[in-house]
Amino acid sequence: MRLSVVLATYNEEKSLPDCLQSVIGWCDEIVIVDGGSTDATVEIARKFTDRIFTTTNPKIFHINKQKAIDKAQGKWILQLDADEQVSKELQKEIDLVINKNEYDGFWIPRKNFFLGRFLMKGGVYPDYTLRLYKNGKGRLPQKDVHEQAVVSGSVGYLHTPLIHMADKSLARYFLRFNRYTDLIAKELKAKKTFAPLLIVNYLFIKPVYWFFWTYIRHKGFMDSWQGFLFSFFSSLRFPVGYIKFLFL
């Protein structure tokens, strides 16, 4: 078996059909680990694959992603999120590099869409992510929500981007925002640190720095009002995470 596409899902009924439709008939198998979805996610998945495994829904979602990776049977693994899509152009490039067999893994650029707009600035593009690797060569550390896979061996770069339809609505964005700030709070609690400098850092320094870095330094203002909202709310994750930490 040449290529396995693996996903972890939880309540992804709106995004999953486009994701799976973009790879069906191209890859050799689709492996899905579902975290106990309460919507139609599993029913939709069954239309595309019978390799569906149900488990719990951990805060560190990469735990379920790794479970999907472990169940893959293909020589190569492409790990996707349910809100991502693989274009025909990317399929061709992946086919090419797999056949050449020069590397053990590949970084793939990603086009992120926020409230209907492709974010070209703000430090968001090309947003390389390590998603394609030989079976047995790549693993997720399962410690952080934004972590990348660790590949044992040589790693190359692809040119054609993944399509990432991340946040079609603010409601969808705030679901992720809430999860990320929960993790920030738990990380702070684990460090058992409470100091005046930490308060200043999370309530003032980090949010101001992040907004300046994304909106001014990386020209997020060129992405219209979506660019402003993305920079603004991304900056707020630090004070919100810290305030949640105070109530743990």
Steps between C-alpha positions, in 0.01 A plus 500: 500500500647833389330790684276525807311818589438521875274731702376552854148643519250639747172660388627582150183437298526836320865474394559127460317438167719746305814364664429135420367580154836661420693175560256218422612301196853638526635354824496128574325520836339753734541441874284699743517503879189673635482642851137413560330752272142591587412622150499319164880479469522121521207447263668727244834322546339162429415621149872521427669231711436207730821560697339706776598463866316662790664619821482790747567867418816615684596867539827426319341395172832373367452191717221388267698608195781270609252216547396547138864505390564174688214328316613604151611220268647701213870547432442876519270697731329832431354638822211742448260702712131481416496863384780447246480406133749357251494659155569305180827692468612391847402142422727506196793641698455242776487220242822633349700518824373162621615339177842668522541378860779749578378607846335350806257788551382830358393841623189621316402869473146585606254763380296604804152644449347712778137615475505432127829675418838348417745658745807588294666713769523512878770232501232243419621395154666273389446336843705187427378189680666155512220267387643257245741229613586135464312262724710439810710812449266767636338542842320775690639592845138540626593779741389824336209609282728666243772236487642351181578139425853382568649312206794266532702556184531756222225757442420701186255774402201496267388806303126448456296598807236320698169687508406574861140619548567561867238746620194555285325680787590672827305230684733239353805713584396547862469124548870468419584820690338355812691173464834675447455733798405202719832341406693821576338506844590137569858553385534795739358294785741216425793741528372608846623852438332809638705817477446869419713468187282214375188711550648791303626264231166329433267795555702765317834411339402184308171632354648836398806336349295239312261757355790721387683200354208366298303813410783754451830315449346230278245735341184332622321827421521405131253216564214745560277472808561126518870572549422737787267256675748216460784702655277642773354172622831316460651757736219458752576132555779594742300711750195275469713192563658667802165602647376142461814384679410718800171313539637147473 
